[in-house]
Amino acid sequence: MNDTSLLDAFADLDSAAVSDALDGLGKPSGIGGIIPVTGVSKIVGFAVTVELEPYTPGPSGPHIGSTAVASAGGNDVIVVANNGRTDVSCWGGLLSLGASLRGVRGTIADGCCRDLGEARELGYPVFSRGGIPATARGRLQQKSTGMPVEIAGVWVAPGDIVLADETGTVFVPREHAAEILAKAQAITARERSIAQDLRNGIALPDTMHDARLAGSEGK
């Protein structure tokens, strides 16, 4: 399966099914609190990572996020690790414009962002912990890009698969993508079957029982 086909297959799933698959394989499950803030309710792509840290006076480095934007492409999602801070913006309108022009699929920010109206006008997806106008200048600096980062207790490596929707965000280790995809697809098929049984008039306790939800019927 090529990269685009892999992302297309994950795009047919939701964060809950992928989180259940991660659980079933002993991987960190999905996280909540990072929500769509620019009108696009779902994104899927490969992680391009950037980590921020509190500003310390000294020689200025690259503008936060700029190196990640410059290295990202049409199959990527930029993942900004900002330790969940909500008192300062870690992503803004010029970054959204730059990423949009490169065809980037969206941004996941473990923190707050600004210029959300600009991103919405661009049709550029931003998922974050909310909005705030406070600038990062003098408050944040870039610590690294293209390195593993921690988002709400979950480690994310460059190239991992990111899926975010209105329910939450999941990070799929690239080396386990095929296994997690197959398990999530089975979970989705099972839940759709249960939903159809409910629509056909089968009583909720008869169709929605733990053994069936776990896929262990007849075992």
KOLRO-651714 format. One record per atom (N, C-alpha, C): residue in three letters; x, y, z. Coordinates in steps of 0.05 Angstrom, whole numbers, plus 5000, padded with zeros to 4 digits. Example, Ala and Ser with C-alpha at 12.3 -4.5 7.8 and 13.67 -1.06 7.14 Angstrom:
residues 2
ALA526448865156/ALA524649105156/ALA526449345156/SER525749555142/SER527349795143/SER525850015157/
//
This chain:
residues 219
MET501749765000/MET500050005000/MET501850255000/ASN501350434980/ASN503050674979/ASN502050875000/ASP503551095003/ASP502851295024/ASP500051405021/THR499351484996/THR496651604992/THR494451404998/SER494751154989/SER492750944995/SER492550895025/LEU494750895039/LEU494750855067/LEU493151075081/LEU493651325074/LEU492151545086/LEU489251535078/ASP488651465054/ASP485851445045/ASP484351235062/ALA485751005068/ALA484450795084/ALA483950895112/PHE485751045124/PHE485351145151/PHE483151365150/ALA482951515128/ALA480951725126/ALA478051615127/ASP477751355121/ASP475151225122/ASP474351155151/LEU476151195170/LEU475651115197/LEU475251365214/ASP474451325240/ASP474351555258/ASP476351505281/SER476651715297/SER478651695318/SER477951485339/ALA475351435344/ALA474551245364/ALA475450955355/ALA474950885330/ALA475650625321/ALA478650585321/VAL480150785313/VAL483050755314/VAL484150745342/SER482950905360/SER483650895388/SER483150615400/ASP480950495393/ASP480350215403/ASP482350025392/ALA483150055367/ALA485149875355/ALA487849915369/LEU488650165375/LEU491050215390/LEU490950075417/ASP488750115431/ASP488349985457/ASP488749675455/GLY487549565434/GLY487649275431/GLY490449165426/LEU492149345417/LEU494949255411/LEU496849365431/GLY495749475453/GLY497549565475/GLY498949825469/LYS497849985451/LYS499050245444/LYS497550465458/PRO498750705461/PRO497250925473/PRO494750995457/SER492551025472/SER489951085459/SER489751375451/GLY487551455440/GLY487151725430/GLY486951925453/ILE487252185446/ILE487152395466/ILE484952585459/GLY483952725479/GLY481852925475/GLY482853205480/GLY481053395476/GLY481653675482/GLY482853835460/ILE483853705439/ILE484853845415/ILE482653825394/ILE481354045388/ILE478954035372/ILE479154205347/PRO477454155327/PRO477554325303/PRO476654605309/VAL478154805300/VAL477555085306/VAL477255255281/THR477455135258/THR477255295233/THR475255185214/GLY473455015223/GLY471254925206/GLY471554665192/VAL473954555191/VAL474454295179/VAL474554085201/SER472853885199/SER472353705222/SER474153455223/LYS475853415202/LYS477453165202/LYS479953205185/ILE482153115195/ILE484653105179/ILE486152855184/VAL487552765164/VAL489252525165/VAL491852585150/GLY494152515161/GLY496652555147/GLY498952445163/PHE501352485152/PHE503852405165/PHE504952635181/ALA505852575205/ALA506752785224/ALA509352915215/VAL509353175215/VAL511753335213/VAL511853485240/THR513853435256/THR513753525284/THR515453775289/VAL514353935308/VAL515854165318/VAL515354195348/GLU517354235363/GLU517154265392/GLU517854555400/LEU516254675417/LEU516754945427/LEU517454935457/GLU518655145466/GLU519455175494/GLU519255465502/PRO519255525528/PRO519155805537/PRO521555965526/TYR521056215519/TYR523056385508/TYR525256445529/THR527756445520/THR529956535536/THR531456745520/PRO532256965532/PRO533757165516/PRO536257055504/GLY536957145480/GLY539357055467/GLY539057095437/PRO540956985422/PRO540757005393/PRO538056885383/SER536757025364/SER534256925354/SER534656695335/GLY532956495338/GLY532956265320/GLY530856295299/PRO530156085285/PRO528056105265/PRO525356165278/HIS523556295263/HIS520856345273/HIS519556075279/ILE518156065301/ILE516955805309/ILE515155695286/GLY515555435280/GLY513955305260/GLY514855335232/SER516655535226/SER517355595199/SER518955365186/THR520755245200/THR522255025188/THR520454785183/ALA518554735201/ALA516654515196/ALA515054565171/VAL514054805168/VAL512454875144/VAL514154835119/ALA516654925120/ALA518354905096/ALA518954615088/SER518854435107/SER519454155101/SER517053985096/ALA514654085100/ALA512153935097/ALA511053935069/GLY509453735062/GLY508353715036/GLY505453625037/GLY504453525014/GLY501653475010/GLY500453245026/ASN502153065037/ASN501052845053/ASN501452895083/ASP502353135090/ASP503253175118/ASP501353335135/VAL501553295161/VAL500253455181/VAL502353555200/ILE502453815206/ILE504353925224/ILE503453895253/VAL505053775269/VAL504353725297/VAL506053905315/VAL504754085329/VAL506154285346/VAL505954205375/ALA508254135388/ALA508254065416/ALA508854315432/ASN506854405447/ASN507154645464/ASN506154595492/ASN506254335500/ASN505754265528/ASN502954355538/GLY501054375519/GLY498354445527/GLY497854725536/ARG499754905531/ARG499555185541/ARG497155325527/THR495655465543/THR493355615533/THR493555915537/ASP495956005546/ASP496356285552/ASP497756435530/VAL498356305508/VAL499956425487/VAL499356265461/SER499456405439/SER498956275413/SER501556135404/CYS501255895393/CYS503455755382/CYS503255705352/TRP501255835339/TRP500855815310/TRP499156045302/GLY499756165279/GLY498356405270/GLY497756405240/GLY496756635231/GLY495756655204/GLY497856625182/LEU500256735186/LEU502356705165/LEU503256415163/LEU503356275185/LEU504055995184/LEU501955835170/SER499355895175/SER497255765161/SER497355815131/LEU497956065123/LEU498256135095/LEU500555975083/GLY502855975096/GLY505155835085/GLY504655535082/ALA503355425102/ALA502755135101/ALA500755075079/SER498655255077/SER496655215056/SER497855225028/LEU499655405024/LEU500955434997/LEU502655184991/ARG503555045011/ARG505054795006/ARG503254555005/GLY500654585008/GLY498854365006/GLY498654195031/VAL499754295053/VAL499654145078/VAL496754085086/ARG496253855098/ARG493553775104/ARG492353905129/GLY494054015146/GLY493054145170/GLY495054155192/THR494254275214/THR495954305237/THR494554205262/ILE496054055278/ILE495153965305/ILE496854115325/ALA495654275342/ALA497254425361/ALA496354355390/ASP498354265406/ASP497754215434/ASP498154485449/GLY496254665444/GLY496354935455/GLY494255095440/CYS494255355444/CYS492355535431/CYS493555675406/CYS491855765389/CYS492655885364/CYS491256155360/ARG492256315341/ARG490856565335/ARG490456585305/ASP489156805297/ASP488556855268/ASP486856625257/LEU485056525273/LEU483456295264/LEU481656365241/GLY480656615240/GLY479056705217/GLY480656685191/GLU483156755192/GLU484856745168/GLU485156455158/ALA485656275177/ALA485855995170/ALA483155895158/ARG480955975170/ARG478355895160/ARG477955995131/GLU478656245126/GLU478356345099/GLU480056195078/LEU482356105087/LEU484155945070/LEU483055655066/GLY481255575083/GLY480355295084/GLY482455115096/TYR484255235112/TYR486455085124/TYR485654975151/PRO485754705155/PRO484854585180/PRO486854635203/VAL485854745225/VAL487454765250/VAL485854635272/PHE487154455286/PHE486154335310/PHE487854425334/SER486554525354/SER488054635377/SER486354625402/ARG487554725424/ARG486054745449/ARG484555005452/GLY484255145430/GLY482755395431/GLY484155615417/GLY483055865420/GLY484356095408/GLY485156295428/ILE487256445422/ILE488156665439/ILE489756855422/PRO489457125426/PRO490957305409/PRO493757365418/ALA494557275442/ALA497257335452/ALA499457225435/THR501257395426/THR503457315408/THR505457135422/ALA506756965406/ALA508956795416/ALA511556955419/ARG511757185407/ARG514257345409/ARG514857415437/GLY517257345446/GLY518057395473/GLY516957205493/ARG515457005484/ARG514256805502/ARG514956515495/LEU515356465470/LEU515956195461/LEU518356205441/GLN519755985439/GLN521755945418/GLN521655655409/GLN522755615385/GLN522855345374/GLN525155185387/LYS524454955397/LYS526554775409/LYS527654585389/SER525854465373/SER526754265353/SER524654245331/THR525454135309/THR523554045288/THR524653785276/GLY522753615268/GLY523553355257/GLY524553155278/MET523753195303/MET524553015324/MET522052905338/PRO522252675352/PRO519852585367/PRO519052795387/VAL516352825390/VAL515253015409/VAL513052875426/GLU512452995449/GLU510452885466/GLU507953065465/ILE505652935459/ILE503053075459/ILE501252945479/ALA500653085500/ALA498852985521/ALA499552705530/GLY502152665534/GLY503052405544/GLY503552195523/VAL503052255498/VAL503552065476/VAL505852165459/TRP507751985454/TRP510052055437/TRP509352025408/VAL510152225392/VAL509552225364/VAL512252265349/ALA512752085331/ALA515252105315/ALA514552215287/PRO516452345274/PRO516052435247/PRO515252195229/GLY513252235213/GLY512252025196/GLY510051845207/ASP509551875233/ASP507251735245/ASP504651835232/ILE502651675232/ILE500051755221/ILE498451905242/VAL497352135235/VAL495752305252/VAL492852295241/LEU490952245258/LEU488152265250/LEU486752435272/ALA485452645264/ALA484052815283/ALA481252865273/ASP479252855290/ASP476552925283/ASP475253065307/GLU472653085307/GLU471253235328/GLU471353095355/THR471852835355/THR472052685380/THR474752705393/GLY476852705377/GLY479552715388/GLY481652655368/THR484052595377/THR486452565360/THR487852305367/VAL488652155346/VAL490151915350/VAL492751935334/PHE494851805345/PHE497451795333/PHE498151505329/VAL498651425304/VAL499151145297/VAL502051115290/PRO503550955306/PRO506450915298/PRO506650795270/ARG508350915254/ARG508450835226/ARG509050545223/GLU510850435240/GLU511550155236/GLU509349955243/HIS507250055256/HIS504949875263/HIS502449955247/ALA502750125227/ALA500450235213/ALA498650025201/ALA499849825187/ALA498249625174/ALA496549455193/GLU497849385216/GLU496449225236/GLU494249385249/ILE494749635256/ILE492749795268/ILE490449855249/LEU491149905224/LEU489049955204/LEU487149715201/ALA488249475199/ALA486549235196/ALA484749205220/LYS485849245244/LYS484149215268/LYS482049425270/ALA482649675263/ALA480749895263/ALA478549845243/GLN479249745219/GLN477249685199/GLN475349465209/ALA476349265222/ALA474649055233/ALA472749165254/ILE473749345271/ILE472049465292/ILE469849635279/THR470549785258/THR468549945244/THR466449775231/ALA467249555218/ALA465349385205/ALA463449255226/ARG464549175249/ARG462849055270/ARG460849255281/GLU461749505285/GLU459849705296/GLU457749775276/ARG458449785251/ARG456449835230/ARG454349615229/SER455249365233/SER453449135233/SER451549155257/ILE452549235280/ILE450849275303/ILE448849495299/ALA449749715287/ALA447949935281/ALA445649855263/GLN446349685243/GLN444249595224/GLN442249415238/ASP443249245256/ASP441449065271/ASP439549235288/LEU440549455300/LEU438749625316/LEU436649755298/ARG437449845275/ARG435449965256/ARG433449755247/ASN434249505247/ASN432349285238/ASN430549195261/GLY430849325285/GLY428949265306/GLY429949065327/ILE432448975325/ILE433548805346/ILE434048965371/ALA433348845394/ALA433548995419/ALA436449055426/LEU436849295438/LEU439549385444/LEU441149185460/PRO440049065482/PRO441648875497/PRO442448625481/ASP440848555461/ASP441448315445/ASP443648365424/THR443748605415/THR445748655394/THR448348785405/MET448048955426/MET450249105436/MET451248985462/HIS452548755460/HIS453648625484/HIS456748615482/ASP458048585505/ASP460948615506/ASP462348425488/ALA461448175486/ALA462847975470/ALA462848055440/ARG460548165431/ARG460448245403/ARG462048485398/LEU461948685416/LEU463448925413/LEU466448865413/ALA467248665428/ALA470048585429/ALA470948405406/GLY468948315390/GLY469548145368/GLY470247855376/SER469047775399/SER469747505410/SER467347315409/GLU465347365393/GLU463047185392/GLU463946905383/GLY462846715395/GLY463446435388/GLY466046335398/LYS467446495414/LYS470046415425/LYS469846325454/
//
